[in-house]
Amino acid sequence: MDLLGQSQELAPPRKRVDGITVFRRFTQSIQDNGGDNDAFQKSIVEETRELFDCEVDELYRGTGGKRGKRNTLPQAAQEAYMVNESLSANELERMHGTIGGETQQEVNEKIQAVVREQAKQTRKWLPW
């Protein structure tokens, strides 16, 4: 640190990355690409189908989790969501400004396709 007027930008503070942090980044990347609430909801459905081969409600029922509370899912399921949503957010951020469509539905479908394809890749690394 130089006190004689040559200031340096301070590094941003670091914080622990957890499921909520990853989830927020994922949802923000959907929003930043023009996706709406429908894109978000359907992306979660597609992601769950690809990762776990079931519907969202089935996943929660089958594992004893409480719907809407990912922290009640088994650790492996939480980790699978975190990995996929982190990778999906990376891809959506990379594509920022290039996802277009004539209608909101077309934009949403393109976002869902990115999440679905990423989930297919993520599933290959999972033990089930």
N, C-alpha and C positions, 0 to 999 in steps of 0.2 A: 504494500500500500504506500503510495507516494502522497505525502501531505503538501506538496508544493504546487498544487494546481493541476497536475496531470492525473485526473481521476480515471479509474477503471470501473467498468460495470461489474457490480457484485454478482456472483453466481446466485441463481435463484435458490431459495431454501429447499432442501430435500425433505421428502416425507415418504412414509411407507405407502407402497402401492398395495391396494387390497381390491377385493371384488367390486366394491362400490366405485372406486376410482376407475377401474377398467370399464365398468358398465357405463359410467357417465361419459367417458371418452367415446365409447361405441355409439351411444345415443347421439352425442354431439356430432360425430362424423356422419351419421345418417341425416341429421338436420342440416349440416353444412352442405350436403350434396342435394338439398332440396326435398328430402323425404319428409313426409308428414307422419302423424301418429299411426296411420294405417301401415305405412312402410315399416315403422318400428315394430308394431304388433306382429305383422306377417313375417318379418325377418326373424323374430324370436321363434315363431312357429316353425319356420323352415329350418332354422338352426337346430332346434330340438329334435325334429324328425331325422335330420342327418346325423347328429351326434349320438342320439340315444334310440333311434328307430321307434319312436312313440310320440304321442301328443303331449303337450305341456301338462295337462291335467293328469294324464296317466303317469308321467314321471313323478309328480308330487304325491299322487295317491300310492303308487307302487313303492315309494321310498319312505313314506310316512312324513313327507315334508309338508309345510304349510304354504299353500298357493300364494305367490307373490313375495315369499321370504326365502331367497336363495340360500341364506345361511342355515336353513333347516334341511337342506339337501345333503346327501353324503359328500364327504370331502372330494371324492373323485369327480362327482358331477359338477361341483362348484369349480374345480380346477379346469374341467373341460370347457365350461362356459367362459371362464377367464381367458384361457388360451385362445379359444376361437374368437372371442370378441376383441381381444388385443390384436390378433392378426387381421381380422376383418376391418377394424378401425385403421390399421396401417394401410391396408389396400384402399379403403374409401378415402383416406386422407391423400394418398398418392393420386387418386383419380379426381380430386377436388376440381370442380369447374368443367369436367369433361362428361359428366353424366347429364345427358339432356333427354328431352322427350317432348312430344307434342302436348301431352296431357300429364296431369299429376299421377295418374295411374301408371303411365309409361315410366316415369321417373322412379316411382315406388318399385315397380317390377324389376328395373335395372339394379336398384340397390339390393333388393331381395336376392337377385341372382348372384351378386357378389358374395353376400353372406352365405348363401347355399353352397356355392362352389368352395368357399373357404372351409366350411364345415365338412365337406366331403374330404378335403385334404387333412383336416385336423383329425377326423375319425380314423384315418389310416394309422395314426400314431397312438391311438388309445387301445387299452388292453381288452376291450370287449367287442 
